[in-house]
Amino acid sequence: MAEHALLRLLLELDEGRGVALARLAKRLDERVSVLLREGTALSDAVIGGEAGPGWVRLVCDDAGRWTAHLTPAGREAAQQLPAPP
């Protein structure tokens, strides 16, 4: 599942400062727009009347650069994921 790959990579790379979506996109071979959608679904955003799990926080700085941050709940969820195949 693609969100599992995103959570695993954030667990590996996020040292409290977040990880640039461009860096994640290169590592996962995905477009930044895809990661924005996945990150939004994994955040606490309400989509279709349902709040997400709150595992990821997306931040856009003044220069328009997006970073993804793993929340404490996301870190816990990522640590419980099964090993990749």
C-alpha atoms as one frame of an Amber mdcrd trajectory, in Angstrom:
protein
   0.000   0.000   0.000   1.438   3.401  -1.004   0.606   5.076   2.301   2.609
   2.402   4.107   5.667   3.287   2.020   5.174   6.969   2.840   4.832   6.284
   6.561   7.907   4.018   6.582  10.010   6.596   4.766   8.870   9.384   7.074
   9.754   7.198  10.051  13.229   6.755   8.580  13.871  10.380   7.547  11.856
  12.698   9.813  14.121  13.787  12.645  11.692  16.396  13.971  12.190  18.964
  11.213   9.985  17.305   8.628  10.975  16.012   5.203  10.665  17.940   1.947
   7.961  16.493  -0.279  10.361  16.797  -3.222  12.805  14.491  -1.401  10.044
  12.014  -0.563   8.825  12.113  -4.171  12.284  11.199  -5.471  12.737   8.365
  -2.975   9.251   6.944  -3.630   9.276   7.631  -7.398   5.997   9.549  -7.110
   4.828  13.026  -8.054   4.643  15.641  -5.320   0.931  16.079  -6.099   0.340
  12.385  -5.326   2.177  12.743  -2.010   0.111  15.829  -1.172  -3.065  13.801
  -1.676  -1.736  10.851   0.337  -0.422  13.140   3.059  -3.748  14.933   3.292
  -5.567  11.612   3.620  -3.158  10.619   6.420  -3.527  13.958   8.210  -6.385
  15.056  10.434  -8.113  16.788   7.509 -11.827  16.112   7.107 -12.531  14.540
   3.713 -16.051  13.471   2.829 -17.171  14.139   6.383 -14.544  11.795   7.851
 -11.464  12.999   9.723  -8.193  11.313   8.830  -6.037   9.452  11.355  -3.759
  12.430  12.058  -0.540  10.551  11.301   1.002  13.206   9.024   1.139  17.001
   9.189   1.806  18.908   5.949   3.347  22.383   6.098   3.948  24.911   3.312
   6.552  27.575   4.074   6.585  31.156   2.778   8.596  30.094  -0.281   6.003
  27.477  -1.241   8.076  24.472  -0.156   6.050  21.610   1.307   7.294  19.427
   4.143   5.715  16.371   5.708   5.997  15.734   9.439   5.228  12.445  11.155
   3.062  13.029  14.224   3.528  10.987  17.414   0.452   8.938  16.426   1.956
   8.470  12.954   5.270   7.341  14.418   3.440   4.739  16.496   1.408   3.571
  13.496   4.509   3.360  11.275   6.384   1.305  13.867   3.545  -1.220  13.889
   3.456  -1.720  10.108   4.393  -5.164   8.809   7.797  -5.424   7.148   7.761
  -4.605   3.435   7.747  -7.594   1.062
